[in-house]
Amino acid sequence: MRKFLPALFSSAAWLTALPMSLPTPAGAASLQVAPVTLEIPAPGASATIKLRNEGGAALHAQIRVFRWTEVNGEEKLEPTDDVVASPPMASLAPKADYVVRLIRLAKRPIAGGESYRLLVDELPDPSRLKNGVVAIVLRYSIPVFFYPAEAASPKLTWSVTQSVGKVQLSATNDGDRHVRLANLKLQAADGTSIMFGSGLAGYVLGHSTMRWTAPANGKNRIGAGSSVAITAQSDSGPISASPVMQSAR
């Protein structure tokens, strides 16, 4: 069993593998990673990512792979030996590139698809770890998908429930492939509108269910039996659905 190094930072800027950038503290190294998502069709079992140091000082990075599932509507990351990153640590000189190889070691056939998260952490410079100084570093969380050649397209089924003012939206994916959702919105016939985060809302993995919950407040009360409109954007285009509000049991 491989040992996973602890995250060696006191604070982190979390990147969800979107084509975006976040400001880094003055004097900090700038770690970039490409590509920001990986899809590897069978019989492929490996891929590469490129790390780049755009800063003026050397940096060190830690690369780890976790099995990614959705259990009871929530994301779960677990250590795995099925897929590994080689090497698991990298040192980059200023303005230098570094190639990391991702390898699926599991010999079993891919049935329905497998999902992983590749975490790339910039490790803080020990010289900057002084009393009263918080080292701000970057973390990239890169989705990695292994699919069989005949993977079924995603097929979403939506449901919405309400209990004690809280509205919970659920999406179940009966296909093999994942769905990436952004600008997820629910709107009732009376004009009540609920945004489940602006921008990226999350993924619905194959043969999984993902849930989003809006906090309880007086504006989010929608009567049971009311039809609601759900809209979102996915990688393959707009998504819409019209489930009926249910009362949570």
MOWOLIN-V581842 format. One record per residue. N is the residue number from 0. RES is the residue in three letters. PHI is phi in degrees with one decimal (* if undefined). OMEGA is omega in radians with two decimals (999 if undefined). Layout:
BEGIN
n->N res->RES phi->PHI omega->OMEGA
n->N res->RES phi->PHI omega->OMEGA
END
This chain:
BEGIN
n->0 res->MET phi->* omega->3.12
n->1 res->ARG phi->-72.8 omega->3.08
n->2 res->LYS phi->-95.4 omega->3.13
n->3 res->PHE phi->-98.4 omega->3.14
n->4 res->LEU phi->-70.3 omega->3.10
n->5 res->PRO phi->-68.4 omega->3.06
n->6 res->ALA phi->-72.6 omega->-3.00
n->7 res->LEU phi->-97.8 omega->3.10
n->8 res->PHE phi->-149.0 omega->-3.12
n->9 res->SER phi->-95.8 omega->3.08
n->10 res->SER phi->-156.1 omega->-3.10
n->11 res->ALA phi->-140.8 omega->2.97
n->12 res->ALA phi->-92.1 omega->-3.02
n->13 res->TRP phi->-92.6 omega->3.09
n->14 res->LEU phi->-110.3 omega->-3.11
n->15 res->THR phi->-98.1 omega->3.06
n->16 res->ALA phi->59.7 omega->3.02
n->17 res->LEU phi->-103.7 omega->3.11
n->18 res->PRO phi->-73.6 omega->-3.13
n->19 res->MET phi->-139.0 omega->3.07
n->20 res->SER phi->-134.6 omega->3.10
n->21 res->LEU phi->-118.4 omega->3.10
n->22 res->PRO phi->-65.5 omega->3.08
n->23 res->THR phi->-114.1 omega->-3.11
n->24 res->PRO phi->-61.1 omega->3.13
n->25 res->ALA phi->-57.4 omega->3.11
n->26 res->GLY phi->85.0 omega->-3.13
n->27 res->ALA phi->-82.4 omega->3.08
n->28 res->ALA phi->-71.9 omega->-3.10
n->29 res->SER phi->-114.9 omega->-3.13
n->30 res->LEU phi->-91.2 omega->3.06
n->31 res->GLN phi->-123.0 omega->-3.10
n->32 res->VAL phi->-132.9 omega->3.08
n->33 res->ALA phi->-147.6 omega->-0.04
n->34 res->PRO phi->-76.9 omega->-3.08
n->35 res->VAL phi->-97.6 omega->2.99
n->36 res->THR phi->-156.3 omega->-3.12
n->37 res->LEU phi->-131.1 omega->2.99
n->38 res->GLU phi->-123.5 omega->-3.03
n->39 res->ILE phi->-120.7 omega->-3.13
n->40 res->PRO phi->-78.5 omega->3.05
n->41 res->ALA phi->-63.4 omega->0.13
n->42 res->PRO phi->-88.1 omega->3.13
n->43 res->GLY phi->-59.3 omega->-3.12
n->44 res->ALA phi->-136.0 omega->-3.12
n->45 res->SER phi->-153.2 omega->3.10
n->46 res->ALA phi->-159.0 omega->3.12
n->47 res->THR phi->-128.6 omega->2.97
n->48 res->ILE phi->-126.1 omega->3.14
n->49 res->LYS phi->-114.5 omega->3.01
n->50 res->LEU phi->-98.7 omega->3.09
n->51 res->ARG phi->-136.6 omega->3.08
n->52 res->ASN phi->-102.7 omega->3.13
n->53 res->GLU phi->-88.3 omega->-3.09
n->54 res->GLY phi->-85.1 omega->-3.12
n->55 res->GLY phi->-98.9 omega->3.12
n->56 res->ALA phi->-130.8 omega->3.11
n->57 res->ALA phi->-64.4 omega->3.09
n->58 res->LEU phi->-138.9 omega->3.10
n->59 res->HIS phi->-122.9 omega->-3.11
n->60 res->ALA phi->-131.6 omega->3.08
n->61 res->GLN phi->-113.2 omega->-3.08
n->62 res->ILE phi->-122.3 omega->-3.11
n->63 res->ARG phi->-134.1 omega->3.12
n->64 res->VAL phi->-120.3 omega->3.10
n->65 res->PHE phi->-128.2 omega->3.00
n->66 res->ARG phi->-69.9 omega->-3.03
n->67 res->TRP phi->-117.0 omega->3.09
n->68 res->THR phi->-132.5 omega->3.03
n->69 res->GLU phi->-123.9 omega->-3.06
n->70 res->VAL phi->-121.1 omega->-3.12
n->71 res->ASN phi->53.9 omega->3.07
n->72 res->GLY phi->80.9 omega->-3.12
n->73 res->GLU phi->-126.3 omega->3.13
n->74 res->GLU phi->-73.3 omega->3.14
n->75 res->LYS phi->-139.3 omega->3.08
n->76 res->LEU phi->-113.2 omega->-3.14
n->77 res->GLU phi->-132.6 omega->3.05
n->78 res->PRO phi->-58.2 omega->-3.11
n->79 res->THR phi->-145.0 omega->2.98
n->80 res->ASP phi->-109.3 omega->-3.12
n->81 res->ASP phi->-70.2 omega->3.12
n->82 res->VAL phi->-131.3 omega->-3.11
n->83 res->VAL phi->-129.2 omega->3.03
n->84 res->ALA phi->-106.1 omega->-3.13
n->85 res->SER phi->-132.0 omega->-0.01
n->86 res->PRO phi->-83.5 omega->3.13
n->87 res->PRO phi->-81.9 omega->3.09
n->88 res->MET phi->-133.3 omega->-3.14
n->89 res->ALA phi->-144.0 omega->3.03
n->90 res->SER phi->-119.2 omega->-3.07
n->91 res->LEU phi->-119.9 omega->3.03
n->92 res->ALA phi->-73.5 omega->3.11
n->93 res->PRO phi->-56.8 omega->3.10
n->94 res->LYS phi->61.8 omega->-3.10
n->95 res->ALA phi->-107.7 omega->3.06
n->96 res->ASP phi->-106.5 omega->3.13
n->97 res->TYR phi->-147.5 omega->-3.11
n->98 res->VAL phi->-102.0 omega->3.09
n->99 res->VAL phi->-113.7 omega->-3.12
n->100 res->ARG phi->-102.1 omega->3.09
n->101 res->LEU phi->-108.5 omega->-3.01
n->102 res->ILE phi->-130.5 omega->3.03
n->103 res->ARG phi->-88.8 omega->-3.10
n->104 res->LEU phi->-90.1 omega->-3.11
n->105 res->ALA phi->-60.3 omega->-3.11
n->106 res->LYS phi->-92.4 omega->-3.13
n->107 res->ARG phi->-68.4 omega->3.09
n->108 res->PRO phi->-63.2 omega->3.09
n->109 res->ILE phi->-79.9 omega->-3.12
n->110 res->ALA phi->-112.5 omega->3.09
n->111 res->GLY phi->82.3 omega->3.10
n->112 res->GLY phi->111.5 omega->3.09
n->113 res->GLU phi->-133.4 omega->-3.09
n->114 res->SER phi->-122.8 omega->-3.14
n->115 res->TYR phi->-139.2 omega->2.98
n->116 res->ARG phi->-120.5 omega->3.06
n->117 res->LEU phi->-98.2 omega->-3.12
n->118 res->LEU phi->-98.5 omega->3.09
n->119 res->VAL phi->-115.7 omega->-3.11
n->120 res->ASP phi->-108.2 omega->2.94
n->121 res->GLU phi->-77.9 omega->-3.12
n->122 res->LEU phi->-87.8 omega->-3.08
n->123 res->PRO phi->-67.7 omega->3.08
n->124 res->ASP phi->-72.8 omega->-3.11
n->125 res->PRO phi->-55.4 omega->-3.11
n->126 res->SER phi->-68.6 omega->-3.13
n->127 res->ARG phi->-97.3 omega->-3.12
n->128 res->LEU phi->-86.4 omega->3.14
n->129 res->LYS phi->-114.8 omega->3.14
n->130 res->ASN phi->-57.8 omega->3.09
n->131 res->GLY phi->82.7 omega->-3.14
n->132 res->VAL phi->-110.5 omega->3.09
n->133 res->VAL phi->-100.6 omega->-3.14
n->134 res->ALA phi->-85.4 omega->3.11
n->135 res->ILE phi->-95.1 omega->-3.12
n->136 res->VAL phi->-126.4 omega->-3.09
n->137 res->LEU phi->-108.0 omega->2.97
n->138 res->ARG phi->-128.3 omega->2.99
n->139 res->TYR phi->-105.5 omega->3.07
n->140 res->SER phi->-117.6 omega->-2.96
n->141 res->ILE phi->-104.4 omega->3.08
n->142 res->PRO phi->-68.1 omega->3.11
n->143 res->VAL phi->-130.4 omega->-3.09
n->144 res->PHE phi->-125.9 omega->2.97
n->145 res->PHE phi->-109.5 omega->-3.08
n->146 res->TYR phi->-125.8 omega->2.98
n->147 res->PRO phi->-69.7 omega->-3.07
n->148 res->ALA phi->-59.8 omega->-3.09
n->149 res->GLU phi->-107.3 omega->-3.13
n->150 res->ALA phi->-62.7 omega->-3.13
n->151 res->ALA phi->-74.1 omega->3.13
n->152 res->SER phi->-63.9 omega->3.13
n->153 res->PRO phi->-64.1 omega->3.10
n->154 res->LYS phi->-140.0 omega->-3.04
n->155 res->LEU phi->-94.9 omega->2.97
n->156 res->THR phi->-123.2 omega->-3.03
n->157 res->TRP phi->-108.2 omega->2.98
n->158 res->SER phi->-144.8 omega->-3.14
n->159 res->VAL phi->-141.6 omega->-3.13
n->160 res->THR phi->-130.8 omega->3.12
n->161 res->GLN phi->-139.1 omega->3.11
n->162 res->SER phi->-149.1 omega->3.13
n->163 res->VAL phi->52.5 omega->3.07
n->164 res->GLY phi->83.3 omega->3.13
n->165 res->LYS phi->-87.3 omega->3.10
n->166 res->VAL phi->-102.8 omega->-3.14
n->167 res->GLN phi->-118.9 omega->-3.12
n->168 res->LEU phi->-108.8 omega->-3.12
n->169 res->SER phi->-126.3 omega->3.05
n->170 res->ALA phi->-127.9 omega->3.11
n->171 res->THR phi->-109.2 omega->-3.10
n->172 res->ASN phi->-107.4 omega->3.14
n->173 res->ASP phi->-91.5 omega->3.11
n->174 res->GLY phi->-91.8 omega->3.11
n->175 res->ASP phi->-82.6 omega->-3.05
n->176 res->ARG phi->-85.6 omega->-3.13
n->177 res->HIS phi->-79.5 omega->3.00
n->178 res->VAL phi->-126.4 omega->3.07
n->179 res->ARG phi->-104.1 omega->-3.02
n->180 res->LEU phi->-113.1 omega->3.06
n->181 res->ALA phi->-136.9 omega->3.11
n->182 res->ASN phi->52.1 omega->-3.11
n->183 res->LEU phi->-75.6 omega->-3.02
n->184 res->LYS phi->-140.1 omega->3.04
n->185 res->LEU phi->-120.0 omega->3.11
n->186 res->GLN phi->-137.5 omega->3.12
n->187 res->ALA phi->-94.2 omega->-3.11
n->188 res->ALA phi->-64.2 omega->-3.13
n->189 res->ASP phi->-83.2 omega->3.11
n->190 res->GLY phi->97.8 omega->3.10
n->191 res->THR phi->-60.3 omega->-3.08
n->192 res->SER phi->-128.7 omega->-3.13
n->193 res->ILE phi->-128.9 omega->3.05
n->194 res->MET phi->-98.3 omega->3.09
n->195 res->PHE phi->-96.6 omega->-3.13
n->196 res->GLY phi->86.3 omega->3.05
n->197 res->SER phi->-91.9 omega->-3.09
n->198 res->GLY phi->77.6 omega->-3.08
n->199 res->LEU phi->-64.4 omega->3.10
n->200 res->ALA phi->-96.4 omega->3.13
n->201 res->GLY phi->136.5 omega->-3.12
n->202 res->TYR phi->-116.7 omega->2.91
n->203 res->VAL phi->-114.5 omega->-3.09
n->204 res->LEU phi->-73.8 omega->3.12
n->205 res->GLY phi->-61.1 omega->3.12
n->206 res->HIS phi->53.2 omega->-3.11
n->207 res->SER phi->-142.0 omega->3.08
n->208 res->THR phi->-124.6 omega->3.07
n->209 res->MET phi->-121.2 omega->-3.11
n->210 res->ARG phi->-126.8 omega->3.06
n->211 res->TRP phi->-130.1 omega->-3.11
n->212 res->THR phi->-123.9 omega->3.05
n->213 res->ALA phi->-92.3 omega->-3.11
n->214 res->PRO phi->-64.1 omega->3.13
n->215 res->ALA phi->-71.3 omega->2.98
n->216 res->ASN phi->-159.0 omega->-3.06
n->217 res->GLY phi->-64.8 omega->-3.09
n->218 res->LYS phi->-86.2 omega->-3.03
n->219 res->ASN phi->-98.9 omega->-3.11
n->220 res->ARG phi->-86.6 omega->3.13
n->221 res->ILE phi->-123.1 omega->-3.06
n->222 res->GLY phi->-65.2 omega->3.07
n->223 res->ALA phi->-61.3 omega->-3.11
n->224 res->GLY phi->90.0 omega->3.12
n->225 res->SER phi->-77.0 omega->3.08
n->226 res->SER phi->-82.2 omega->3.13
n->227 res->VAL phi->-123.5 omega->3.11
n->228 res->ALA phi->-109.1 omega->3.10
n->229 res->ILE phi->-111.2 omega->3.08
n->230 res->THR phi->-131.4 omega->3.11
n->231 res->ALA phi->-164.0 omega->3.03
n->232 res->GLN phi->-112.8 omega->3.06
n->233 res->SER phi->-123.5 omega->3.12
n->234 res->ASP phi->-62.7 omega->-3.11
n->235 res->SER phi->-98.9 omega->3.09
n->236 res->GLY phi->129.1 omega->-3.11
n->237 res->PRO phi->-68.9 omega->3.11
n->238 res->ILE phi->-124.9 omega->3.08
n->239 res->SER phi->-144.7 omega->3.11
n->240 res->ALA phi->-155.8 omega->-3.10
n->241 res->SER phi->-136.0 omega->3.09
n->242 res->PRO phi->-75.8 omega->3.10
n->243 res->VAL phi->-104.1 omega->3.12
n->244 res->MET phi->-62.3 omega->3.10
n->245 res->GLN phi->-111.7 omega->3.03
n->246 res->SER phi->-88.1 omega->3.14
n->247 res->ALA phi->-66.8 omega->-3.14
n->248 res->ARG phi->-85.2 omega->999
END
